């Protein structure tokens, strides 16, 4: 049977990505593909993170399937880096069985359309070794190709093919618009459309955003401090909530200036998003995969007679590095959410939290450039940079402090937060 031109082009595209050339057709009449076979596997822990790729259709160049890779090279690099399971698992860009979802944003209509969702087929080396040790993948299974490694190889190829197929068929075109302010732009409208997601206890979410913020950034002030202040003010007015996520921006081939980067960092922070990187996709720029997620609730004594409700989420990698972790509290200015960085090292006796003063807690909300601590009268914790604590398996007892910043005469803010998950 002769191939259709489209499927032949798709096969060529997949060959360019390093896979075979089997033909794969999207289900007739189905706008989105769902591949959930590897989301849960008996006896294996589920992935603790999910990844969402949002593609602004106005940033995608029209192309034929066979030229998609070259016409949209930066977008293809993101897709390939996350959906090629062999590469993504090997580089640490994705975790085994991590959910990967792709959605197309239409800034003109404010719509967000899902085109693909599925869990990356994969087991860790330790998990595969465990199966072999239990005799679950014997010589006869390997001979007939029914062992797990062979099944995973087939599933990984299918996963990548389906992702690429849906991406090259996705709608493109339209024009991004600016506005009198950043929050009135189509870029900011897309952020509001993304929203906080559904969320799940014990899980974290990460967002990759492929978009061109150029027109949206045309209206921001030129001086760095004014740009940061404007970003915080506009984020408060927009009331966008991204749900406490790590965010990676691929700015569609357009490099950002320091002022633009500073503005976006502040706007995302005020929208409950931690902008970890802005630039071309690279696994080296990504935070490590979390293997532990703990949620806490408690109170923060922000003043002698004021105790504010607080929530904390600490997600940590295998080496104890904190990733996608947040502290939020409710104060006079509403809910304030601040990322936490550092180490969360655990032993049989408990876990120690050690914040990184260079990646900083209250100082994330500063407006001035530079490295010297800036006192923030209206910022979280007065701008304090450090957090430490001890988790005994039931509660986390700790403090927020800074040797150079004092809040109403006190040297630190002590807290006790109990585990909720």
Helices and strands as residue ranges (DSSP letters): H 5-16, E 33-35, E 49-56, G 57-59, G 65-67, H 68-71, H 73-83, H 85-91, E 99-106, E 111-119, H 125-133, H 139-144, H 148-169, G 182-184, H 186-194, E 204-210, G 216-219, H 224-238, E 245-250, H 258-269, E 273-278, G 283-285, E 292-303, E 306-316, E 325-331, E 334-340, E 342-347, E 350-355, G 361-365, G 380-383, E 386-391, E 395-401, E 412-419
